[in-house]
Amino acid sequence: MAGKIVIDTERCKGCGLCVAVCPNKTIVISATSNKNGYFPAQTDSKNCTGCAACAIICPEATIEVFSDSSGRVIVAIEPSKKQEPGLIKEKT
């Protein structure tokens, strides 16, 4: 099964998690920074199988995965919404 990865390089912070989980090593960290000063992940998708491990682990939800065998498959993971920090009540 062939796949294609699309990375929103302007939102990517270059954490490297997608690089670590890619079984075919198709994702690397770019040598040039984006407009925010981060070095984003990039890919050529030549060996991509469409497993979507990169999209699932991405904390910023910047990766879309397309699979050629079953049409267009988009993996969209919503980033967690930041919640107000909870206060621990002390016993009095």
N, C-alpha and C positions, 0 to 999 in steps of 0.2 A: 504494500500500500504506500503510495507516494503522498507526501504532504507538503505544505508550504507554511512558513511562519512569517507573520507580519508583526514587527515590533515598532511601537510608537517611541521612537528614539528621543523625542523631546520630553516625554514624561518619564522615561526610564532613568533610574538613579544608579544603574551599574552595580547592583549589589552582588551579582554573580551567581545567584541561586539557580537561575535557568541554565547557566553554563555547567554547573555541578551535576544537575539531574539529567541532562541530555544524553541518552544512551549512544548516540552516533556522533557526538562532539561536533555538531553543526553550528553551535552558538559560541561566539567569542566576545570579549570586551573590546570595544573600539579604541583605536589609538587617538581619535579626535573627540573633543568634548562637545556636548550639546549646548544650547543657549543658557542653560542653568549651571554649567560648569561641571556636570557629571560626565563620566565616560560610559556611554550606554552600551548595552548588548547589541550585537549585530549578527546577521546570518546570511548565508547564500542559499540555504534550503536545499542544496544538492542531495544530501543524504537524509533528509527529513522523512520520517515514516508517518508523521501525523499522530504520534502517541499523546500529545498534549501535556506531557509532564511539565514542560516549561511554563505553559499558561496556568496550570493549576498551582504551581509553587510561587508564581510572581506576586509579590505583595502589593504592587502598584497596579495590577491588572492591565499591563501595557502590551500583552502578547495575544494575538489572534492566531488560531491554527485552522488551516483549511486542508481538507482531505479530498484527494482527487477521486478516490474509488466510490465514494457515496455522495458526491456533490459537495456543496459548500457546508462545512461544519464550522461553526464559530464557538470557541470556548470563551465564555465571558465570565470572569470571576469578579464580583463586586468587592472592592476593598472594604475592609472593616471600618465602620463608622467610629470615629473617636468618641469615647464617652467621657463624661465628667469624672474625674478621679473620685473614688468613694472614700469617705472618711471613716476610720475605725473609731467606734465609740468606746471610750474607756469606761471601765466599771468604776462607779463612785461609791 
